[in-house]
Amino acid sequence: MSESKAVVMQGAAAEPTYLKIEGLWKAFGDFLALKDISLEIAQGEFICFLGPSGCGKTTLLRAVAGLDPQTRGTIWQGGRDISELPASQRDYGIVFQSYALFPNLTVERNIAFGLENTRRPRAEIAARVRELLDLVGLPDQARKYPAQLSGGQQQRIALARAIAINPGLLLLDEPLSALDAKVRVHLRHEIKELQRKLGVTTIMVTHDQEEALSMADRIVVMNHGVIEQIGTPTEIYRQPATLFVADFIGETNRVATTYSDGAVTIGDAVLQTHAVGLANGAPVTMAVRPEDVLPHASADGAAPRPNHLDVRIEAMEFLGSYWRTHLTSPALGDTPLFANFSMNAVRRFGLSAGASLTVELPAERVLVFPRGGEDG
Amino acid sequence: MADATVLPEGRNVRLRIDSDGWIKRAFMGVIALYLVVALALPLYAMLSKSFVTYSFDLTRYEFQVSDESGAVWGDPVTAAELNDRLGEFAPDDLRSSSDGRLSVTDLFPDFSFRSPVMYRIRGTTDNAPYLVGLDLQNSTDWRELDSNTFRRVNLRPVADTGLQNYQEYFSNPALFSSIENSLYIASISTVLTVLFAFGFAYAINRSCMPLKGAFRLIAMMPILVPSLLPGIALIYMFGNQGFLKPLLFGQSIYGPLGIVIGSVFFTFPHALIIISTALSISDQRQYEAAESLRASKWRTFWTVTIPGARYGLISAAFVTFTLVITDFGLPKVIGGQYNVLAIDIYKQVIGQQNFEMGAVVSVVLLIPAIVAFVIDRQVQKKQVSLLSARSVPYEPKPNRRFDMAMLAWCTIMGIFIAGIIAVCQFAALINYWPYDLSFSLRNYDFNKMDGGGWGAYWNSLELAALTAVIGTAIIFVGAYMVEKIDGFKTGRAAFQFLAMLPMAIPGMVLGLAYIFFFNNPANPLNAIYGTMAILVVSTVTHFYTVGHLTALTALKQIDAEFEPVATSLRQPFWRLFARVTVPVCLPAILDISIYMFVNAMTTVSAVVFLYSTHTALASVAVLNMDDAGDIAPAAAMGMMIFYTNATARVLHAFASRSILRRTQAWRVR
């Protein structure tokens, strides 16, 4: 599988590589938290390490920061080998989930913490602090203590403090996890804007796929200490390299089956796919996303078309912007199929529990993954 | 897939250590060195001393005797042969201490110092020490002496290592019975203290009785006085001329009875704090569940309250047991002829100058102290996990009968505690008990008594202030380094062990260990022996652990990510330490310093071996004045310690509040 993890530099090829990780391993006793991680990040890129808890994403970030050194492997930053440099000699700013604001210092003292002690004149520091406060949109909060601010405000102060020293690399460790859903969505946008404005190479660790999809230039999906896939948000979503990625990002219907001649068989139904490079008879898992199940008016008596199934609606659940629908089909036997139908589709086709209709599983949207691995 | 992969061969990546890393290691090294010198080496010296035995080895000496002319010499003969012939010394006579001397003329029945007979003596081995007059000789060359000089020849014992001291100790019924006595009084005191303290803590946490604050204050008073003060009060109440003596119905207060009552007094606040903490963390919801299941109050008590507080009870029991079994002041004052281990150490060392035997008793005393310590640590760990659970605090509901019963119990305990202090105060202020009860300040005229006078009080104040300042600085910096250093696991574990060790070492043992280590002329640190410095070092070390744990708790509550953030901002660690860590931990730092101060004022056990004439201490003066029969001045000096500690507490409370208001404005939203 390591071939599929070869670094693809699509979309970022124009910028030179800023951070390069090669053959990184991390062992905690017998447990391998990172296994042979290689990765290149371009100058100015916004990268997300995405994965479930325990996948190694935070371990990887801490290795980059020099907080917990890797066991094997090399890290270059801006052409400099930083593998063995202590954290104090690396060049980054960091924001933690806890914000780690100094509680006994005011907002401006917090932001100025990295600026003092640098022989800079006082006035210059004050000006820089004002500039940063404006940048994060909190110009009037300078004299408050962190405890007097809301979570979102604290997060922005932490960000301002981290970028105050103009670091070459910005590391964000689950920066939005402690916030309310609304604030989180708002801050996502703000952080992304700020990052674009500053052009600072940024790595963000998150377990929240929405966060990763909406903010990152490229996403590194990790699981069990290995990289499952690196790609832009659309690549990751549209062409998941592994079943794990398909499952972890978005939702999928998944069915174990076998492959033959470009198609998979489920019960009586034969579904065409665009999968290539698989031997006939290979055990595979077919996956299709609920939103890729397309409704058509029921065509009774018409000749069966490829990748079309006659289904019955067992139950419908209203989830605000769409209906989550539980479908069964004689062709699929016992295997249930879930589909997300838009409000419009439900109205247009008059869908309700107990109704029958035809759905299409477009061949290009039917994903096939070889079975037998741990995720199979 | 990935599971099949294995870590490639090669060297583990290790980060280079930056200047911060080196400075932190250096700091930790210095403080670890302090603990090694002030704790590990003295204990080692004591332990090895307990295995050292001294005896005269007669096979090592040879003699030659001349005839009356002084020119014709007989055959050389060893001292052992002479003794075999004469049977002068039995094997027991040849056992000795480091100071022992054996007169050689006893081996020569015909010896007369006026005779013209000449004598020759030499060693048969390299180590055959003997004295000629005051000159120490150690040579295999013959030395010729006339009779008059030969009279002044003494053999010196040679050191050997072995278990003889222990054999002697355990075969001596008087010494051995001390073990029984110590265990006996410690067990009884523990049971009583834990029961009483539980009742008190229960009243404070689970009832709606009035005056809780006042009771809490009274219950903490024993911490402010030396442990021997209740002994003095008990003598006034129940002693030979005590005004409550008839209440004892002929029993004597001097002995186990007095020790147990006094022990309950001085261990009460320690047990109360622990049990009260355990009771205060209980969960209201469990009681609501019990009530909804219609459990009786009694059943709820045994199925919810007691299990919830069990770690606190166990911990309180071990702390009390250790305090009692290692206490020296109380049995000294009121123990009478009742010997306990701590007294034996004192008697062996101060009374008989038998340091080796003192070391043996110390090792024996270490065993229960270490066992109690280890068990307590295990229990404490479990208690912490209980504490961290999210729970709804228990809110007691008024219940008149129950509240009145609780009030009655607290009043009894309050009268007991306040009464003991009041009796001491009374004794200090009257002219001459029981004959002249008029008011007088005569007893405060310490300069007219033995024990060090007012100088002792000022010395104590100096010791307490130095201990509070230096001790707090060392402890807090040490705890910071051990908590916030990156990597260096072995070093940190070793440091942590050294920092926990003092809690298991009784003060008497530490003091004796210091004699062995610092009073050794070969030790370059010998210079601090007999100075204020050794008192400060011993006191800081003796009370190190509690301060260390307080500092660690405070440091663990600080966000662990402050250090990485400061590092990423390219700031040295000491800047974060000064600007953030210390200010945020200031309440804990003040707590450590008041703890060190109060304990330095009251401690007797470690310093009793270490003070000199110009560094006499108030707490030791109480002991010595009591010993000399000046009981009223002893009570007065005890009260001086009480006033001082009470004042220090009040000042500490004010200082904490104002510092908190000024520097910790951030705590208020």
Boltz contact constraints between the chains, C-beta under 6 A:
constraints:
  - contact:
      token1: [A, 1]
      token2: [B, 1]
      max_distance: 6.0
  - contact:
      token1: [A, 25]
      token2: [B, 7]
      max_distance: 6.0
  - contact:
      token1: [A, 27]
      token2: [B, 7]
      max_distance: 6.0
  - contact:
      token1: [A, 35]
      token2: [B, 2]
      max_distance: 6.0
  - contact:
      token1: [A, 35]
      token2: [B, 5]
      max_distance: 6.0
  - contact:
      token1: [A, 67]
      token2: [B, 564]
      max_distance: 6.0
  - contact:
      token1: [A, 69]
      token2: [B, 13]
      max_distance: 6.0
  - contact:
      token1: [A, 69]
      token2: [B, 15]
      max_distance: 6.0
  - contact:
      token1: [A, 70]
      token2: [B, 13]
      max_distance: 6.0
  - contact:
      token1: [A, 71]
      token2: [B, 12]
      max_distance: 6.0
  - contact:
      token1: [A, 72]
      token2: [B, 8]
      max_distance: 6.0
  - contact:
      token1: [A, 72]
      token2: [B, 10]
      max_distance: 6.0
  - contact:
      token1: [A, 83]
      token2: [B, 13]
      max_distance: 6.0
  - contact:
      token1: [A, 84]
      token2: [B, 15]
      max_distance: 6.0
  - contact:
      token1: [A, 84]
      token2: [B, 16]
      max_distance: 6.0
  - contact:
      token1: [A, 86]
      token2: [B, 15]
      max_distance: 6.0
  - contact:
      token1: [A, 86]
      token2: [B, 16]
      max_distance: 6.0
  - contact:
      token1: [A, 86]
      token2: [B, 18]
      max_distance: 6.0
  - contact:
      token1: [A, 87]
      token2: [B, 567]
      max_distance: 6.0
  - contact:
      token1: [A, 88]
      token2: [B, 18]
      max_distance: 6.0
  - contact:
      token1: [A, 88]
      token2: [B, 567]
      max_distance: 6.0
  - contact:
      token1: [A, 92]
      token2: [B, 568]
      max_distance: 6.0
  - contact:
      token1: [A, 93]
      token2: [B, 568]
      max_distance: 6.0
  - contact:
      token1: [A, 94]
      token2: [B, 568]
      max_distance: 6.0
  - contact:
      token1: [A, 96]
      token2: [B, 561]
      max_distance: 6.0
  - contact:
      token1: [A, 98]
      token2: [B, 559]
      max_distance: 6.0
  - contact:
      token1: [A, 98]
      token2: [B, 561]
      max_distance: 6.0
  - contact:
      token1: [A, 100]
      token2: [B, 559]
      max_distance: 6.0
  - contact:
      token1: [A, 100]
      token2: [B, 561]
      max_distance: 6.0
  - contact:
      token1: [A, 100]
      token2: [B, 562]
      max_distance: 6.0
  - contact:
      token1: [A, 100]
      token2: [B, 565]
      max_distance: 6.0
  - contact:
      token1: [A, 102]
      token2: [B, 580]
      max_distance: 6.0
  - contact:
      token1: [A, 103]
      token2: [B, 666]
      max_distance: 6.0
  - contact:
      token1: [A, 104]
      token2: [B, 583]
      max_distance: 6.0
  - contact:
      token1: [A, 104]
      token2: [B, 584]
      max_distance: 6.0
  - contact:
      token1: [A, 104]
      token2: [B, 666]
      max_distance: 6.0
  - contact:
      token1: [A, 113]
      token2: [B, 569]
      max_distance: 6.0
  - contact:
      token1: [A, 114]
      token2: [B, 569]
      max_distance: 6.0
  - contact:
      token1: [A, 145]
      token2: [B, 666]
      max_distance: 6.0
  - contact:
      token1: [A, 147]
      token2: [B, 666]
      max_distance: 6.0
  - contact:
      token1: [A, 147]
      token2: [B, 669]
      max_distance: 6.0
  - contact:
      token1: [A, 148]
      token2: [B, 669]
      max_distance: 6.0
  - contact:
      token1: [A, 165]
      token2: [B, 569]
      max_distance: 6.0
  - contact:
      token1: [A, 224]
      token2: [B, 2]
      max_distance: 6.0
  - contact:
      token1: [A, 226]
      token2: [B, 2]
      max_distance: 6.0
  - contact:
      token1: [A, 373]
      token2: [B, 1]
      max_distance: 6.0
